[in-house]
Amino acid sequence: MIIPENIWQAHSFECSCGMIHSQPIKDIAIYKGAMEKLGRVKEDLNSSFDKGLIIIDSMLHELIGDNIKAALEKGNIDYALCLFETPQVVPNEAAIVKVMMDLNETIDFMIAVGSGAINDLARLVGSRCHMPYISIPTAASMDGYSAEVSLLVLDGIKKTITATHPMAIYADVAILKNAPAKLVAAGFGDLICKKTAAFDWRISNIINGESYCQNTVDVVDEIVERTAANALKISERDEAAIKTLAEGLMISGLAMHWVGKSRPAAGAEHHLAHFIGMKAMINNKHTHLHGIEVAVMTLVMIEVYKEILTMDFEHLNVETVYEKSLKRDQYEAKIKGVFQNSAAQIFKENENKIFDHEEWIAHAGKVKNSMAQIRDELLSKIPDANMIVQVLKSMGAPSSPAEMGLSKAELKEAILYAKEVRNKYTILDAAEYLGCLEEVAERVAEKMETLDEREDD
């Protein structure tokens, strides 16, 4: 396993997979007191950084705003404030305009203080205004602090937009350990899903020949195992456990830089989470934090993997499966019914979906012929669902679809259609070509419901 010695600084290295992996973030610090590095940005990052724009919500400003300002003042760095008057920021059009209106010619860099939404805004505005920014995470809640995309709410729909990465990330463990429990649970969920995400990546590699890096998988897997070993201490706000969680999330983010895609960090469990989030917005229902949705959907995918990898496809007739599959007009009608106003977005995402008979049969044949290898490689590596449930419960987070407010029918629908949300091949796509997706969705939805009932008794 190759791990660069300077992993927390910008680096480039030749990997055993044959690729040159690199990441562009100049400085990442994860320790108690890391926020003090704000006072040294002139020396460490850019000598022309004379004035920063602090982007922060009202709650965080009250809690740590003075600390941020004091660190800057210590380094003789001036600052202005972009203050969101509410404790919850929605990264929509109005929020983007607010950040841009608070920028002016005197600002040299931005300081994004917070977790998801604030960083999404800084990434987007930074990319469009060519303005560098520093991220100050306030919770180990996601792996996206180092990302180059922004998850925004535009026209009322969640959209992923190409943006930019931070110049530096200063994650102060003294701040992280005091984050709300639901944010910590979200971070755990966003990290523990990497095992099933790696499964999906390997499946696409075997079936489609997609580029794959075992070293990257091993690096991420090692930090996931380290986090899992002390997972129950996370809910106790043990500093070492929180630091390990934060490092795991950060390495997961760096891994995406290494391979130039989200494969090391996100698979079908993310598609399921995105799907239920979209449906919640369509139906004006309550949504949960993304990482918590991912954690529960990882539990769902564990059951999906168990079902599919124990099936026998040796005598499967792919021609018969094709005859029962949705043809283009049927597919389009289904998508319009399921996704409603978001259907156009889904069609665009799936422009290359196969409907041609010969192409479909050829691909289904590949899937069928690959399943023995996939089973041999992955079946014994399916992660322990009980550990994930135990940790989520210790943090007071939902640990089942029902606790998230999902019915059996809604979960089944998610398993059937989540693969349409992103054009990224997973075991759910393979299951469609094997003709077992409907059966698997029904059985897993039933099993998850039964597990909930047993726990209630």
URDAKA-V62431 format. One record per residue. RES is the residue in one letter. PHI is phi in whole degrees, -180 to 180 (* if undefined). BURIAL is I if it has 24 or more other C-alpha atoms within 12 Angstrom, else O. D_CENTER is the distance of its C-alpha to the mean C-alpha in Angstrom with 2 decimals. Layout:
res=RES phi=PHI burial=BURIAL d_center=D_CENTER
res=RES phi=PHI burial=BURIAL d_center=D_CENTER
This chain:
res=M phi=* burial=O d_center=23.68
res=I phi=-102 burial=O d_center=23.58
res=I phi=-124 burial=I d_center=21.98
res=P phi=-61 burial=I d_center=23.35
res=E phi=-61 burial=O d_center=25.54
res=N phi=-99 burial=O d_center=24.37
res=I phi=-60 burial=I d_center=20.64
res=W phi=-91 burial=I d_center=20.31
res=Q phi=-126 burial=I d_center=22.18
res=A phi=-56 burial=I d_center=21.97
res=H phi=-156 burial=O d_center=22.96
res=S phi=-149 burial=I d_center=23.61
res=F phi=-152 burial=O d_center=24.68
res=E phi=-86 burial=O d_center=25.92
res=C phi=-98 burial=O d_center=23.99
res=S phi=-64 burial=O d_center=25.66
res=C phi=-78 burial=O d_center=23.85
res=G phi=98 burial=O d_center=26.06
res=M phi=-92 burial=O d_center=23.55
res=I phi=-94 burial=O d_center=23.70
res=H phi=-97 burial=I d_center=20.40
res=S phi=-149 burial=I d_center=20.05
res=Q phi=-145 burial=I d_center=18.06
res=P phi=-97 burial=I d_center=19.70
res=I phi=-75 burial=I d_center=18.92
res=K phi=-65 burial=I d_center=22.40
res=D phi=-150 burial=I d_center=21.93
res=I phi=-126 burial=I d_center=19.45
res=A phi=-126 burial=I d_center=21.12
res=I phi=-131 burial=I d_center=19.90
res=Y phi=-167 burial=I d_center=23.01
res=K phi=-68 burial=O d_center=25.27
res=G phi=92 burial=O d_center=26.81
res=A phi=-62 burial=I d_center=24.38
res=M phi=-63 burial=I d_center=24.70
res=E phi=-62 burial=I d_center=28.30
res=K phi=-64 burial=I d_center=27.22
res=L phi=-58 burial=I d_center=27.17
res=G phi=-75 burial=I d_center=30.94
res=R phi=-118 burial=I d_center=30.95
res=V phi=-65 burial=I d_center=28.89
res=K phi=-64 burial=O d_center=32.16
res=E phi=-76 burial=O d_center=32.92
res=D phi=-91 burial=O d_center=29.47
res=L phi=-120 burial=I d_center=27.88
res=N phi=-159 burial=O d_center=30.39
res=S phi=-67 burial=O d_center=33.95
res=S phi=-93 burial=O d_center=33.97
res=F phi=-79 burial=I d_center=31.42
res=D phi=-97 burial=I d_center=34.00
res=K phi=-146 burial=I d_center=32.13
res=G phi=-115 burial=I d_center=28.58
res=L phi=-106 burial=I d_center=27.08
res=I phi=-84 burial=I d_center=25.34
res=I phi=-104 burial=I d_center=22.70
res=I phi=-156 burial=I d_center=22.41
res=D phi=-93 burial=I d_center=22.67
res=S phi=-64 burial=O d_center=25.88
res=M phi=-67 burial=O d_center=24.83
res=L phi=-68 burial=I d_center=23.41
res=H phi=-63 burial=I d_center=26.42
res=E phi=-69 burial=O d_center=28.70
res=L phi=-80 burial=O d_center=27.10
res=I phi=-131 burial=I d_center=26.53
res=G phi=-56 burial=I d_center=27.81
res=D phi=-64 burial=O d_center=31.06
res=N phi=-66 burial=I d_center=29.45
res=I phi=-62 burial=I d_center=27.55
res=K phi=-65 burial=I d_center=30.82
res=A phi=-64 burial=O d_center=32.87
res=A phi=-64 burial=I d_center=30.79
res=L phi=-68 burial=I d_center=31.26
res=E phi=-61 burial=O d_center=34.93
res=K phi=-62 burial=O d_center=35.51
res=G phi=-98 burial=I d_center=34.66
res=N phi=57 burial=O d_center=36.80
res=I phi=-112 burial=I d_center=33.89
res=D phi=-77 burial=I d_center=34.36
res=Y phi=-153 burial=I d_center=31.71
res=A phi=-125 burial=I d_center=31.22
res=L phi=-123 burial=I d_center=29.08
res=C phi=-110 burial=I d_center=26.67
res=L phi=-104 burial=I d_center=26.61
res=F phi=-86 burial=I d_center=24.84
res=E phi=-74 burial=O d_center=27.32
res=T phi=-112 burial=O d_center=24.96
res=P phi=-76 burial=O d_center=22.59
res=Q phi=-120 burial=O d_center=19.80
res=V phi=-106 burial=I d_center=18.93
res=V phi=-98 burial=I d_center=17.79
res=P phi=-79 burial=I d_center=16.62
res=N phi=-110 burial=I d_center=19.20
res=E phi=-59 burial=O d_center=22.27
res=A phi=-65 burial=O d_center=24.39
res=A phi=-68 burial=I d_center=22.05
res=I phi=-62 burial=I d_center=21.82
res=V phi=-61 burial=O d_center=25.61
res=K phi=-59 burial=I d_center=26.11
res=V phi=-62 burial=I d_center=24.39
res=M phi=-67 burial=I d_center=26.34
res=M phi=-69 burial=O d_center=29.53
res=D phi=-84 burial=I d_center=29.27
res=L phi=-81 burial=I d_center=29.06
res=N phi=-149 burial=O d_center=32.49
res=E phi=-68 burial=O d_center=34.36
res=T phi=-86 burial=O d_center=34.70
res=I phi=-84 burial=I d_center=30.99
res=D phi=-102 burial=I d_center=29.93
res=F phi=-160 burial=I d_center=26.31
res=M phi=-109 burial=I d_center=23.78
res=I phi=-127 burial=I d_center=22.35
res=A phi=-91 burial=I d_center=19.12
res=V phi=-107 burial=I d_center=19.50
res=G phi=149 burial=I d_center=16.81
res=S phi=-113 burial=I d_center=13.13
res=G phi=-62 burial=I d_center=10.89
res=A phi=-62 burial=I d_center=13.65
res=I phi=-61 burial=I d_center=16.14
res=N phi=-69 burial=I d_center=14.07
res=D phi=-60 burial=I d_center=13.04
res=L phi=-66 burial=I d_center=16.80
res=A phi=-64 burial=I d_center=17.89
res=R phi=-62 burial=I d_center=15.89
res=L phi=-68 burial=I d_center=17.40
res=V phi=-65 burial=I d_center=20.84
res=G phi=-59 burial=I d_center=20.95
res=S phi=-71 burial=I d_center=20.48
res=R phi=-80 burial=O d_center=23.04
res=C phi=-104 burial=I d_center=25.52
res=H phi=52 burial=O d_center=25.23
res=M phi=-117 burial=I d_center=24.76
res=P phi=-68 burial=I d_center=23.12
res=Y phi=-144 burial=I d_center=21.15
res=I phi=-112 burial=I d_center=20.41
res=S phi=-99 burial=I d_center=17.48
res=I phi=-115 burial=I d_center=18.64
res=P phi=-64 burial=I d_center=15.80
res=T phi=-112 burial=I d_center=17.34
res=A phi=-156 burial=I d_center=14.92
res=A phi=-82 burial=I d_center=12.80
res=S phi=-112 burial=I d_center=10.19
res=M phi=-166 burial=I d_center=6.86
res=D phi=-100 burial=I d_center=6.37
res=G phi=-93 burial=I d_center=6.85
res=Y phi=-62 burial=I d_center=10.58
res=S phi=-97 burial=I d_center=11.65
res=A phi=-68 burial=I d_center=9.91
res=E phi=-117 burial=I d_center=12.50
res=V phi=-131 burial=I d_center=11.21
res=S phi=-118 burial=I d_center=11.58
res=L phi=-94 burial=I d_center=10.33
res=L phi=-117 burial=I d_center=13.90
res=V phi=-107 burial=I d_center=16.19
res=L phi=-118 burial=O d_center=19.01
res=D phi=55 burial=O d_center=21.94
res=G phi=78 burial=O d_center=20.27
res=I phi=-121 burial=I d_center=17.40
res=K phi=-70 burial=I d_center=13.73
res=K phi=-135 burial=I d_center=13.51
res=T phi=-97 burial=I d_center=11.45
res=I phi=-117 burial=O d_center=14.20
res=T phi=-61 burial=O d_center=14.98
res=A phi=-140 burial=I d_center=15.81
res=T phi=-142 burial=I d_center=16.48
res=H phi=-99 burial=I d_center=15.44
res=P phi=-72 burial=I d_center=17.23
res=M phi=-75 burial=I d_center=20.52
res=A phi=-151 burial=I d_center=20.03
res=I phi=-131 burial=I d_center=17.91
res=Y phi=-116 burial=I d_center=20.12
res=A phi=-101 burial=I d_center=18.51
res=D phi=-87 burial=I d_center=21.51
res=V phi=-62 burial=I d_center=21.34
res=A phi=-63 burial=I d_center=24.16
res=I phi=-85 burial=I d_center=21.97
res=L phi=-59 burial=I d_center=18.78
res=K phi=-70 burial=I d_center=20.90
res=N phi=-100 burial=I d_center=22.18
res=A phi=-67 burial=I d_center=18.99
res=P phi=-54 burial=I d_center=19.14
res=A phi=-57 burial=I d_center=18.45
res=K phi=-67 burial=I d_center=15.88
res=L phi=-72 burial=I d_center=13.68
res=V phi=-65 burial=I d_center=14.30
res=A phi=-61 burial=I d_center=13.55
res=A phi=-63 burial=I d_center=10.12
res=G phi=-64 burial=I d_center=9.57
res=F phi=-59 burial=I d_center=11.23
res=G phi=-63 burial=I d_center=9.19
res=D phi=-72 burial=I d_center=5.83
res=L phi=-94 burial=I d_center=8.36
res=I phi=-68 burial=I d_center=10.66
res=C phi=-74 burial=I d_center=8.73
res=K phi=-63 burial=I d_center=9.21
res=K phi=-67 burial=I d_center=12.71
res=T phi=-72 burial=I d_center=12.39
res=A phi=-62 burial=I d_center=9.93
res=A phi=-65 burial=I d_center=12.85
res=F phi=-59 burial=I d_center=15.29
res=D phi=-63 burial=I d_center=14.16
res=W phi=-63 burial=I d_center=14.39
res=R phi=-64 burial=I d_center=17.80
res=I phi=-60 burial=I d_center=18.95
res=S phi=-66 burial=I d_center=18.52
res=N phi=-63 burial=I d_center=20.28
res=I phi=-68 burial=I d_center=23.10
res=I phi=-80 burial=I d_center=23.60
res=N phi=-106 burial=I d_center=22.90
res=G phi=76 burial=O d_center=23.47
res=E phi=-61 burial=O d_center=20.11
res=S phi=-57 burial=O d_center=20.01
res=Y phi=-148 burial=I d_center=18.64
res=C phi=-129 burial=I d_center=18.80
res=Q phi=-67 burial=I d_center=19.69
res=N phi=-63 burial=I d_center=20.01
res=T phi=-62 burial=I d_center=16.39
res=V phi=-59 burial=I d_center=15.48
res=D phi=-66 burial=I d_center=18.20
res=V phi=-63 burial=I d_center=17.19
res=V phi=-66 burial=I d_center=13.68
res=D phi=-62 burial=I d_center=15.43
res=E phi=-63 burial=I d_center=18.08
res=I phi=-75 burial=I d_center=16.07
res=V phi=-65 burial=I d_center=14.32
res=E phi=-63 burial=I d_center=17.94
res=R phi=-64 burial=I d_center=19.20
res=T phi=-67 burial=I d_center=16.87
res=A phi=-63 burial=I d_center=17.74
res=A phi=-63 burial=O d_center=21.40
res=N phi=-121 burial=I d_center=21.57
res=A phi=-61 burial=I d_center=19.00
res=L phi=-68 burial=I d_center=21.72
res=K phi=-74 burial=I d_center=22.76
res=I phi=-62 burial=I d_center=19.53
res=S phi=-68 burial=I d_center=20.84
res=E phi=-85 burial=O d_center=24.16
res=R phi=63 burial=I d_center=22.69
res=D phi=-65 burial=O d_center=24.03
res=E phi=-61 burial=I d_center=23.49
res=A phi=-64 burial=I d_center=23.13
res=A phi=-68 burial=I d_center=20.47
res=I phi=-64 burial=I d_center=18.47
res=K phi=-62 burial=I d_center=19.00
res=T phi=-63 burial=I d_center=17.81
res=L phi=-61 burial=I d_center=14.55
res=A phi=-62 burial=I d_center=14.11
res=E phi=-65 burial=I d_center=15.22
res=G phi=-62 burial=I d_center=12.85
res=L phi=-63 burial=I d_center=9.75
res=M phi=-68 burial=I d_center=11.76
res=I phi=-64 burial=I d_center=12.82
res=S phi=-60 burial=I d_center=9.47
res=G phi=-65 burial=I d_center=9.11
res=L phi=-65 burial=I d_center=12.72
res=A phi=-59 burial=I d_center=12.42
res=M phi=-66 burial=I d_center=10.63
res=H phi=-64 burial=I d_center=13.67
res=W phi=-55 burial=I d_center=15.98
res=V phi=-102 burial=I d_center=15.47
res=G phi=73 burial=I d_center=14.71
res=K phi=-162 burial=I d_center=11.80
res=S phi=-88 burial=I d_center=8.22
res=R phi=-52 burial=I d_center=10.03
res=P phi=-66 burial=I d_center=9.94
res=A phi=-120 burial=I d_center=6.28
res=A phi=-148 burial=I d_center=5.59
res=G phi=-137 burial=I d_center=8.73
res=A phi=-63 burial=I d_center=10.74
res=E phi=-63 burial=I d_center=9.17
res=H phi=-71 burial=I d_center=6.34
res=H phi=-61 burial=I d_center=9.57
res=L phi=-62 burial=I d_center=11.37
res=A phi=-63 burial=I d_center=9.28
res=H phi=-64 burial=I d_center=9.64
res=F phi=-63 burial=I d_center=13.19
res=I phi=-67 burial=I d_center=14.27
res=G phi=-67 burial=I d_center=13.09
res=M phi=-63 burial=I d_center=15.17
res=K phi=-65 burial=I d_center=17.97
res=A phi=-62 burial=I d_center=18.11
res=M phi=-67 burial=O d_center=18.63
res=I phi=-61 burial=O d_center=21.20
res=N phi=-97 burial=O d_center=23.00
res=N phi=54 burial=O d_center=22.78
res=K phi=-104 burial=O d_center=21.34
res=H phi=-64 burial=O d_center=19.55
res=T phi=-113 burial=I d_center=15.76
res=H phi=-105 burial=I d_center=13.84
res=L phi=-59 burial=I d_center=11.13
res=H phi=-54 burial=I d_center=7.65
res=G phi=-65 burial=I d_center=7.13
res=I phi=-70 burial=I d_center=10.59
res=E phi=-59 burial=I d_center=10.14
res=V phi=-63 burial=I d_center=7.61
res=A phi=-60 burial=I d_center=10.31
res=V phi=-68 burial=I d_center=13.08
res=M phi=-72 burial=I d_center=11.89
res=T phi=-65 burial=I d_center=11.63
res=L phi=-61 burial=I d_center=15.23
res=V phi=-64 burial=I d_center=16.04
res=M phi=-68 burial=I d_center=14.92
res=I phi=-59 burial=I d_center=17.01
res=E phi=-70 burial=I d_center=19.89
res=V phi=-60 burial=I d_center=19.31
res=Y phi=-62 burial=I d_center=19.52
res=K phi=-59 burial=I d_center=22.59
res=E phi=-64 burial=I d_center=24.24
res=I phi=-70 burial=I d_center=23.82
res=L phi=-76 burial=I d_center=24.54
res=T phi=-107 burial=O d_center=27.71
res=M phi=-88 burial=I d_center=29.10
res=D phi=-107 burial=O d_center=31.91
res=F phi=-110 burial=I d_center=31.66
res=E phi=-58 burial=O d_center=34.68
res=H phi=-103 burial=O d_center=36.95
res=L phi=-66 burial=O d_center=34.49
res=N phi=-101 burial=O d_center=36.13
res=V phi=-68 burial=I d_center=33.55
res=E phi=-65 burial=O d_center=36.18
res=T phi=-65 burial=O d_center=36.35
res=V phi=-63 burial=I d_center=32.58
res=Y phi=-61 burial=I d_center=32.82
res=E phi=-60 burial=O d_center=35.64
res=K phi=-91 burial=O d_center=33.57
res=S phi=-76 burial=I d_center=30.44
res=L phi=-72 burial=O d_center=29.76
res=K phi=-85 burial=O d_center=31.62
res=R phi=-54 burial=O d_center=30.48
res=D phi=-66 burial=O d_center=32.26
res=Q phi=-67 burial=O d_center=31.15
res=Y phi=-61 burial=O d_center=27.51
res=E phi=-62 burial=I d_center=27.75
res=A phi=-65 burial=O d_center=29.47
res=K phi=-63 burial=O d_center=26.84
res=I phi=-62 burial=I d_center=23.96
res=K phi=-63 burial=O d_center=26.05
res=G phi=-71 burial=O d_center=26.69
res=V phi=-78 burial=I d_center=23.17
res=F phi=-100 burial=I d_center=21.37
res=Q phi=52 burial=O d_center=24.47
res=N phi=-67 burial=O d_center=24.10
res=S phi=-93 burial=I d_center=20.75
res=A phi=-60 burial=I d_center=22.50
res=A phi=-60 burial=O d_center=23.37
res=Q phi=-63 burial=O d_center=19.78
res=I phi=-68 burial=I d_center=19.14
res=F phi=-61 burial=I d_center=22.35
res=K phi=-64 burial=O d_center=21.41
res=E phi=-66 burial=O d_center=18.13
res=N phi=-117 burial=I d_center=20.35
res=E phi=-60 burial=O d_center=23.45
res=N phi=-97 burial=O d_center=23.86
res=K phi=-61 burial=I d_center=23.85
res=I phi=-86 burial=O d_center=26.89
res=F phi=-125 burial=I d_center=29.87
res=D phi=-58 burial=O d_center=32.76
res=H phi=-57 burial=O d_center=34.58
res=E phi=-66 burial=O d_center=35.13
res=E phi=-63 burial=O d_center=31.63
res=W phi=-62 burial=I d_center=30.18
res=I phi=-63 burial=I d_center=32.63
res=A phi=-63 burial=O d_center=32.01
res=H phi=-70 burial=I d_center=28.26
res=A phi=-60 burial=I d_center=28.80
res=G phi=-63 burial=I d_center=31.27
res=K phi=-61 burial=I d_center=28.80
res=V phi=-61 burial=I d_center=26.37
res=K phi=-56 burial=I d_center=29.30
res=N phi=-72 burial=I d_center=30.63
res=S phi=-93 burial=I d_center=27.33
res=M phi=-66 burial=I d_center=26.74
res=A phi=-64 burial=O d_center=29.17
res=Q phi=-65 burial=O d_center=27.44
res=I phi=-61 burial=I d_center=23.96
res=R phi=-62 burial=I d_center=25.49
res=D phi=-62 burial=O d_center=27.29
res=E phi=-78 burial=O d_center=24.32
res=L phi=-108 burial=I d_center=21.69
res=L phi=-56 burial=I d_center=23.58
res=S phi=-76 burial=O d_center=24.60
res=K phi=-102 burial=O d_center=21.15
res=I phi=-60 burial=I d_center=19.47
res=P phi=-69 burial=I d_center=18.11
res=D phi=-82 burial=I d_center=19.98
res=A phi=-69 burial=I d_center=18.90
res=N phi=-61 burial=O d_center=21.52
res=M phi=-63 burial=I d_center=20.08
res=I phi=-63 burial=I d_center=16.74
res=V phi=-60 burial=I d_center=18.92
res=Q phi=-60 burial=I d_center=21.21
res=V phi=-69 burial=I d_center=18.72
res=L phi=-60 burial=I d_center=17.21
res=K phi=-63 burial=I d_center=20.85
res=S phi=-64 burial=I d_center=21.86
res=M phi=-99 burial=I d_center=19.55
res=G phi=71 burial=O d_center=20.83
res=A phi=-98 burial=I d_center=17.57
res=P phi=-57 burial=I d_center=17.70
res=S phi=-128 burial=I d_center=17.80
res=S phi=-157 burial=I d_center=18.66
res=P phi=-57 burial=I d_center=18.26
res=A phi=-62 burial=I d_center=21.67
res=E phi=-68 burial=I d_center=20.78
res=M phi=-90 burial=I d_center=18.13
res=G phi=89 burial=I d_center=21.07
res=L phi=-93 burial=I d_center=20.41
res=S phi=-82 burial=O d_center=23.63
res=K phi=-58 burial=I d_center=24.26
res=A phi=-64 burial=O d_center=24.79
res=E phi=-68 burial=I d_center=21.55
res=L phi=-68 burial=I d_center=19.57
res=K phi=-60 burial=I d_center=21.70
res=E phi=-60 burial=I d_center=21.08
res=A phi=-63 burial=I d_center=17.29
res=I phi=-64 burial=I d_center=17.78
res=L phi=-72 burial=I d_center=20.27
res=Y phi=-117 burial=I d_center=18.58
res=A phi=-62 burial=I d_center=14.78
res=K phi=-63 burial=I d_center=15.30
res=E phi=-81 burial=I d_center=16.82
res=V phi=-69 burial=I d_center=13.84
res=R phi=-133 burial=I d_center=12.64
res=N phi=-85 burial=I d_center=15.21
res=K phi=-140 burial=I d_center=13.59
res=Y phi=-70 burial=I d_center=15.87
res=T phi=-137 burial=I d_center=15.10
res=I phi=-62 burial=I d_center=17.60
res=L phi=-67 burial=I d_center=17.79
res=D phi=-66 burial=I d_center=19.32
res=A phi=-58 burial=I d_center=21.60
res=A phi=-62 burial=I d_center=22.68
res=E phi=-64 burial=I d_center=23.81
res=Y phi=-73 burial=I d_center=26.09
res=L phi=-88 burial=I d_center=27.33
res=G phi=74 burial=I d_center=28.31
res=C phi=-114 burial=I d_center=26.81
res=L phi=-63 burial=I d_center=23.75
res=E phi=-61 burial=I d_center=25.85
res=E phi=-63 burial=O d_center=27.39
res=V phi=-64 burial=I d_center=24.20
res=A phi=-60 burial=I d_center=22.60
res=E phi=-64 burial=I d_center=25.83
res=R phi=-70 burial=I d_center=26.16
res=V phi=-69 burial=I d_center=22.68
res=A phi=-60 burial=I d_center=22.89
res=E phi=-65 burial=I d_center=26.36
res=K phi=-65 burial=I d_center=25.38
res=M phi=-65 burial=I d_center=22.65
res=E phi=-67 burial=I d_center=25.28
res=T phi=-65 burial=O d_center=27.91
res=L phi=-61 burial=I d_center=25.94
res=D phi=-62 burial=I d_center=25.56
res=E phi=-64 burial=O d_center=29.30
res=R phi=-65 burial=O d_center=30.23
res=E phi=-68 burial=O d_center=28.42
res=D phi=-75 burial=O d_center=30.25
res=D phi=-72 burial=O d_center=33.62
